[in-house]
Amino acid sequence: MGNRTLFTGGRVFTGGAMAEAEVLVRGGRIAAIGTGLDRTGAEVVELSGKLLSPGFIDVHTHGGAGVDINAASYGDLSRLSAFFASQGVTGFLASILTDTVEATERAIDNVCRFMEEPTPGARCLGIHLEGPFLCLKYKGAMPPELLREGDAGLFRRYQARAGGRIRYMTVAPEVEGVPEMISQLRGECVLAMGHTDADYETAVDAIGRGVSACTHTFNVMSLFHQHRPAVMGAVLEKPVYCEAICDGRHLHPGTVRMLLQCKGWDKVVAVTDSMQAAGLPDGEYMLGVNPVTVTDGDAKITGTEIRAGSTLTMAQAVKRLARFTGAAPEKVLGLLTTNPARLIGEDHCRGEIAVGRDADLVVLSDGLDILETWSAGERVYARKTV
């Protein structure tokens, strides 16, 4: 493909609205947006009325297509990247579940190698540590024997191993040592609350210390009561981002609508929290150290009723969000693009179709089906036509 690509004849999601415009890409970045753009020497992509959106960004995923990030090799991550691209994803954080120090460092090493030597597909933007500084009561799929008290030193050991690539970490602020750790790590990593039984006061204090998000909001955490607002009261009140798993299982559609009403459309981040069964049939799988059984697309730790992530993809999430809310694409798309980019500090280079941003793009049908995915101006997925 040439160095210049012109997208024309489509509806472009830019600046929070839909516009009939052309988009010129040069050198992997968006060079111009407008009408009648110079197409000399450019590959012309005729959109024929289709939607052009920034590529989706998933900040919370444990895998898919048979790949479990905790155990993934370089080849596994390459396969996962290609699968994510088929789901409209151009950027993701590799979420590492609570594990032994040795296994965590091995996972970090493999993710970092893939970031240094990427293959065509969705780009890994960094690492999300989900634990180990989480509470026992709301451990969810976390192995209880591996949960720890707050330890900034251990985080910094992991961060040094990762070369600064840990972008996001989930913590429980009521766990011994975690409030102090939050203060110590402010500015070193984006911090979220999750797997937590914190009361309202502790959660508000954590936000004041530097927590800026809530992991899989409403799930595995203390919920709102009129006399005990708990974590939910704090995150609904304060200006933090809220992750939302919009698969219809983790959150009722009415809960999704309520969350958007409370937080506003600019503070909700669509995530999958997917595990290795995403994109695959029901069966037996793994999530970190846990055996998982998937039945009717619902992933649970084998022999229990404990959910173990999801089988959701971002391609499914965008359509379900549209269905749950009845909102137009220009409302829905920001939850998968602009908002996650802002959450992890990537909005200077991705998450919007704007001049100077990376040309990470997805072409969608009117029904929000993924037709093409482009990463840094290169087509990395095209839907097969019959």
Steps between C-alpha positions, in 0.01 A plus 500: 500500500616850427590757762176696439146374539182699445173387657209655314124472467429406859372640827788581733477495880713801589477759774220305668269524197444347158623697202497436127868550436812350350794385709854506362760275662870554447783311668267320737339817632196704413621784280175679411123488546270686265348494153669501161832389648798445270508132408814512284693179552257373762325166527131594498268308733140553393278466807169523314314651793653276768619625840865583571588498868816505707608146577368348820719490812448225760674584827385183676541166325654172612495341157294338228530262203641233731766729649531566876722803553647367827640200311539652152812454291611748236321295235185491711502878534547537125193281444303694759595831336366378166178381665450833673546682169212293359288642782580862416768534766814695415640533853476300821655459842608146582329427832701270727294326766632460855768228485828400660787746472679264263198453274424872503854585397492237226177650366651849516804381306289346225274804465800733486665292230182518296483877546859530381443267201135545402330312222214632283182540703389687808783675678575411862518836677623369833411287799209501744570329832177373653637435847658371711397780740134397519259393773414143592123554531467615139784295354285377211727287283815608685689218677457589870841373609671745262329819619732745677505809716600825333865500394632784284833322488352197328318718249822685424680169456241402242513844339879486471472156343245640256711801410218734608236324291255435786238763421210401725449311826194390697521519881269469801548811717387339827780240490781564746768724350309582182404862590866582556595315182247703300661822625849371423412392147308810398626606159679167440197302383127551447326343800151353516291357785362150463452169681437715805282516812599859579249721675408839356751695709790271407407513132477880502838517676649274232368729227659793678830312514500429126252229396338611174287204388280213608566150366198309353259732682228332712674162482692341790484803728291645782179641356292807580267515801325819604674490841828354373584646158818287482723489193210545262385819668850643479564421134156617389548830682864579422648580155668163444469274197283189528571183306190319376472142372202533269429136423154490656625261769729710715266801470128512429424740212316724748812512716703610199252780432502605865881507505505725193240731653700527823848534352436657161610351170854635540583302816395146408756267338378189320720198575472129432685342796520216249677171563639244257157367396404827328431418137482126571225245580391386845745269673782473751756779522743673737517844658837537668521208746123435485323233293193659340188347351313699235131419458278701266784751475512554878846440654512370858767337713444129450261352755392839637270789421792747509534692175845489345517796266286494188489374144405845373680666209509871423318429173214359708528773764440786256185338366367414844563851627304637206219256570497555878494880471323565169766767442651605169850382404653839580394452863603137529836502319669732749469233772728271298737764360535846653426407860746210537768707328451779751494259794847361426651821365506395133271778376794699364553238232188283465133474589383773261509569129693825511798641314825368647347195667600148404292363214343225712162464333205266465243489221148401612172429328180679591428202725841549671657188352880515476600515133864615509759586763803721437800540732738790444367535146536131411201275439527217754154348456240485225176309531471226245216546254309205359 
